[in-house]
Amino acid sequence: MSDTPSPAERETVLVVDDDKAFCAALAGALRRRGLAAIVAHNHDEAVAEAQAWRPSRAIVDLRMPERNGLEVVASLKRLDPAIAIVVLTGYGSIATAIEAIKLGAVYYLTKPADPDEILAAFSRQASAVVAMPDPLTPKPLDEIEWEHLQQVLTDCQGNISEAARRLGMHRRSLQRKLARGRPSHSESDAVQH
């Protein structure tokens, strides 16, 4: 008799990401860790799989075409308020982290994140996701700009041309700012607070 739990006994995790290769790799890694993993590549597939399989956990990518990850989080929480959700994104910002937590995510990670880090995130406190800045210490201007760019990009569902139009800047200028990444001092500030 094997010690491996049967599929019915294993905990089910829903992986939602439009990157099919990433989705398959993460699902495989979760299965090797003894979990039942199901995949979806957009909002509607995620809702259908959640209704069919009733997963206890979900890993949701923030940026997807059409309906974004925040909408997936909201829909999954409506289906099952007890589901634990970790949001993944390659474009992290304080604004989207706060929005994900408000919608019910338990944690927020930026890509790349390994499977063990993702699984550990399910047991972390949501309040630890965002280090709240000291209200007496103003944020540097480049950090405020970065967060605003990320929020507009999220509102435009990752469409850089539309985000540039809303920001009143050339698309290439926005791409250059995004390519530079989050201002480097923000990471050291987050550790200090």
C-alpha positions as CSV (number, residue, x, y, z in Angstrom):
1,M,0.0,0.0,0.0
2,S,1.4,3.4,-1.0
3,D,1.7,6.4,1.3
4,T,0.9,8.7,-1.6
5,P,-2.6,10.2,-1.1
6,S,-5.2,9.4,-3.7
7,P,-6.3,12.2,-6.0
8,A,-9.5,12.6,-4.0
9,E,-7.4,13.0,-0.7
10,R,-4.9,15.5,-2.1
11,E,-5.3,19.3,-1.7
12,T,-6.3,20.9,-5.0
13,V,-4.6,24.1,-6.2
14,L,-5.8,26.1,-9.2
15,V,-3.0,27.8,-11.2
16,V,-4.3,30.7,-13.3
17,D,-1.8,32.3,-15.8
18,D,-2.0,33.1,-19.5
19,D,1.6,31.9,-19.9
20,K,0.8,28.3,-20.7
21,A,4.5,27.1,-20.3
22,F,4.8,28.7,-16.9
23,C,1.4,27.3,-15.9
24,A,2.3,23.8,-16.9
25,A,5.7,24.0,-15.2
26,L,4.2,25.3,-11.9
27,A,1.4,22.7,-12.0
28,G,4.0,20.0,-12.5
29,A,6.1,21.2,-9.6
30,L,3.0,21.3,-7.3
31,R,2.1,17.8,-8.3
32,R,5.6,16.6,-7.5
33,R,5.0,18.1,-4.0
34,G,1.9,15.9,-3.5
35,L,-0.8,18.5,-4.5
36,A,-3.5,18.1,-7.1
37,A,-3.0,21.0,-9.6
38,I,-5.4,22.2,-12.2
39,V,-4.7,25.0,-14.7
40,A,-6.7,27.8,-16.3
41,H,-5.4,30.5,-18.7
42,N,-8.0,33.2,-18.3
43,H,-10.9,34.4,-16.1
44,D,-13.6,32.3,-17.5
45,E,-11.5,29.1,-17.4
46,A,-10.6,29.9,-13.8
47,V,-14.2,30.2,-12.8
48,A,-15.2,27.0,-14.6
49,E,-12.3,25.0,-13.1
50,A,-13.1,26.4,-9.6
51,Q,-16.7,25.4,-9.9
52,A,-15.8,21.9,-11.1
53,W,-12.9,21.1,-8.8
54,R,-13.5,23.3,-5.7
55,P,-9.8,24.0,-5.0
56,S,-8.8,25.1,-1.5
57,R,-6.0,27.3,-2.9
58,A,-5.3,29.3,-6.1
59,I,-2.2,31.0,-7.6
60,V,-3.3,33.8,-9.9
61,D,-1.2,35.9,-12.3
62,L,-2.1,39.5,-12.2
63,R,-1.6,40.4,-15.8
64,M,-3.8,38.6,-18.3
65,P,-5.6,39.6,-21.4
66,E,-9.2,40.7,-21.2
67,R,-10.1,40.3,-17.5
68,N,-7.1,40.6,-15.2
69,G,-6.0,38.7,-12.1
70,L,-7.7,41.1,-9.7
71,E,-11.0,40.2,-11.4
72,V,-10.1,36.5,-11.1
73,V,-9.4,36.9,-7.4
74,A,-12.8,38.6,-6.9
75,S,-14.7,35.9,-8.8
76,L,-13.0,33.1,-7.0
77,K,-13.7,34.7,-3.6
78,R,-17.4,35.0,-4.6
79,L,-17.5,31.3,-5.5
80,D,-15.7,30.3,-2.3
81,P,-14.9,32.9,0.4
82,A,-12.6,30.4,2.1
83,I,-10.3,29.8,-0.9
84,A,-6.7,31.0,-0.2
85,I,-5.2,33.0,-3.1
86,V,-1.7,34.0,-3.8
87,V,-1.3,36.6,-6.5
88,L,1.8,36.5,-8.8
89,T,3.0,39.3,-11.1
90,G,6.0,40.5,-12.9
91,Y,5.0,44.1,-12.4
92,G,4.6,44.6,-8.7
93,S,3.4,47.8,-7.1
94,I,2.1,48.8,-3.7
95,A,-1.2,49.8,-5.2
96,T,-1.9,46.5,-6.9
97,A,-0.7,44.6,-3.8
98,I,-3.2,46.5,-1.6
99,E,-6.0,45.9,-4.1
100,A,-5.2,42.2,-4.2
101,I,-5.3,42.0,-0.4
102,K,-8.6,44.0,-0.3
103,L,-10.1,41.5,-2.7
104,G,-9.1,38.6,-0.4
105,A,-5.7,37.4,-1.6
106,V,-3.5,36.1,1.3
107,Y,-0.2,37.2,-0.3
108,Y,1.3,38.9,-3.2
109,L,4.6,37.8,-4.9
110,T,6.6,39.2,-7.8
111,K,7.9,36.8,-10.5
112,P,10.0,34.9,-10.7
113,A,8.9,33.0,-7.6
114,D,9.8,29.3,-7.1
115,P,7.1,26.7,-6.1
116,D,8.4,26.5,-2.5
117,E,8.2,30.2,-2.1
118,I,4.7,30.3,-3.5
119,L,3.5,27.5,-1.2
120,A,5.1,29.2,1.8
121,A,3.2,32.4,0.9
122,F,-0.1,30.7,1.7
123,S,0.8,30.6,5.4
124,R,2.0,34.2,5.6
125,Q,0.0,37.1,7.0
126,A,-1.5,39.3,4.4
127,S,-0.6,42.4,6.4
128,A,3.1,41.6,5.9
129,V,2.7,41.9,2.2
130,V,3.0,45.6,2.1
131,A,5.3,47.5,4.5
132,M,3.4,50.6,5.2
133,P,5.6,53.7,4.8
134,D,6.2,56.0,7.8
135,P,3.8,58.8,7.3
136,L,6.4,61.4,8.4
137,T,8.9,60.2,5.7
138,P,7.7,61.2,2.3
139,K,8.2,58.8,-0.6
140,P,10.8,59.7,-3.2
141,L,9.3,61.1,-6.3
142,D,10.6,58.3,-8.6
143,E,8.9,55.7,-6.3
144,I,5.6,57.6,-6.5
145,E,6.0,57.8,-10.3
146,W,6.7,54.1,-10.5
147,E,3.6,53.2,-8.5
148,H,1.5,55.5,-10.6
149,L,2.8,54.0,-13.8
150,Q,2.1,50.5,-12.5
151,Q,-1.4,51.5,-11.4
152,V,-2.2,53.0,-14.9
153,L,-0.7,49.9,-16.6
154,T,-2.9,47.6,-14.4
155,D,-6.0,49.7,-15.2
156,C,-5.1,49.3,-18.9
157,Q,-4.7,45.5,-18.4
158,G,-1.1,45.7,-19.4
159,N,-1.7,47.5,-22.7
160,I,1.4,49.8,-22.9
161,S,0.0,51.9,-25.8
162,E,-3.2,52.6,-23.9
163,A,-1.3,53.4,-20.7
164,A,1.0,55.8,-22.5
165,R,-2.0,57.5,-24.0
166,R,-3.6,57.9,-20.6
167,L,-0.4,59.2,-19.1
168,G,0.1,61.7,-22.0
169,M,3.5,60.3,-22.9
170,H,5.0,58.5,-25.9
171,R,4.8,54.7,-25.8
172,R,8.6,54.3,-26.1
173,S,9.2,56.7,-23.2
174,L,6.9,54.5,-21.0
175,Q,8.6,51.3,-22.2
176,R,12.0,52.8,-21.2
177,K,10.7,53.8,-17.7
178,L,9.3,50.3,-17.2
179,A,12.5,48.6,-18.5
180,R,14.5,50.4,-15.8
181,G,12.3,48.7,-13.2
182,R,11.4,49.8,-9.7
183,P,13.7,52.5,-8.2
184,S,16.5,50.7,-6.4
185,H,16.2,52.7,-3.1
186,S,12.6,51.4,-2.6
187,E,13.8,47.9,-1.7
188,S,16.2,49.2,1.0
189,D,13.5,51.5,2.3
190,A,11.1,48.5,2.6
191,V,13.6,46.6,4.7
192,Q,14.1,49.5,7.0
193,H,10.4,50.1,7.7
